[in-house]
Amino acid sequence: MDDDEFLKKIRTLYFRFPGNILTNIEDFDVVPMNADLTVISQFWNINTFIHMHDCFEINYIFKGQCEFVFLDEKRILKEGDFCIISPFTNHSTRLLDPDSQIFPILVKEQTFSKTFFPLLSNDDILSHFFRKILSNTDEPNYLLFQTSASPDVRFLMKELFLENFQYDKYVNQSNVHWLSLLFVSILRNYETYSQFSSYNNGIAYAPILRYIQSHYTTITLSELSKIFHYSVPYLSKIIKETTDQSFSSVVRKLKMRAAVQLLETTNDSIEKIAEDVGYNSSDHFYRVFTDYYGMSPTKYRKIHQET
């Protein structure tokens, strides 16, 4: 079905909610007891209220826009936005017109950890940023991806929603797999068409981290400060807060990871590898690598190409 036909069909459906939602509007869990997650449709003109629950809530704005309230912040979410809200946090969402459509995905905390965090196992600064935001249980937070109404994300969202109307023993397992595919699609593309933010960190952090990761071979802190119009001390503070590392440590780590990959997968000379990862002197690269890994690049290559 195309999007219009899909929306026409689903707006004829109804949802049955657990009784505790009707009796306790401040604290509830909408996920069925034997399920890992559930997907619902938010209706126009429904009575919205500030609430919390003990699961992650993921709001995908399928069409139009909505008002999103998170603690003391209010913002407008637009078509294609994919917002992950941490558990036990006061929030609400409200459609802004009759044609708008939101699909809230409610995911139990343990399911979210099993499904999402393995996808963030890459040892890079962006994955670290995501993990830091979503794993901090002491501080309420949200993470926003702006997917520009990606057709892949829309297709997967429709499939995940429709799967909830398959009343058989495979529904739960299938739901988890569709959710995994949805996460993969978003993470695979966030560097090219998405932005992300957290409640306390702000949306300006994402482009900074992306820029470092894309230009680590040549970028300096002074150049970065000019590009993003921050002072060098403030930019240093931003990087330290979001990565738990200094700018120089972040850049060195990215260079070393790239060097290791080249040593393991190519026969390029040490001089060429040093140049490729951003060192003007092979002697300097040799010293930094030896200090970082406890062995020379030559020895590292010999060990790993023999195994």
Secondary structure, 3 states (H helix, E strand, C coil): CCHHHHHHHHCCCCCCCCHHHHHCCCECCCCCCCCCEEECCECCCCCCCCEECCEEEEEEEEECEEEEEECCEEEEEECCEEEEECCCCCEEEEECCCCCEEEEEEEEHHHHHHHHHHHHCCCCHHHHHHHHHHHCCCCCCEEEEECCCCHHHHHHHHHHHHHCCCCCCCHHHHHHHHHHHHHHHHHHHHHHHCCCCECCCCCCHHHHHHHHHHHCCCCCHHHHHHHHCCCHHHHHHHHHHHHCCCHHHHHHHHHHHHHHHHHHHCCCCHHHHHHHCCCCCHHHHHHHHHHHHCCCHHHHHHHHHHC
